Amino acid sequence: MSFLSISLLWVGCLLPYLSSPKQQLIDKPLPKALGWSGFVLALVWALGQMAQQQGYLVASIFILAAVMCMWTTLVLVSPHISKRLALVSSHIEKRLVLVSSLGIAFFSLIAMTGSYHVA
């Protein structure tokens, strides 16, 4: 898995979350059309990149599993990070950058170590 495709998947999963009125990372949610269209574009782009290395079937299954894990992680981690950072500082940009960078680092690490064990 390439770093770019994992990053695209994470940003793609982050966009619909940021368009939810219940999210806690930014003050004003993104428009739903922007969030969901960004999600679809990121998934298509990541599918195109991964399909060059592994084929469309394997890439589609990986993307489906990754999106399910990323959304679950995002929903569970972002409120905790928001509460912890609210005690330290009230900067919204720090919360968004921290959640984004943690997600990219975590899932890139999993994808890179997992790709070494696949024959």
Beta strands, then each sheet from edge to edge (+ up, - down):
end
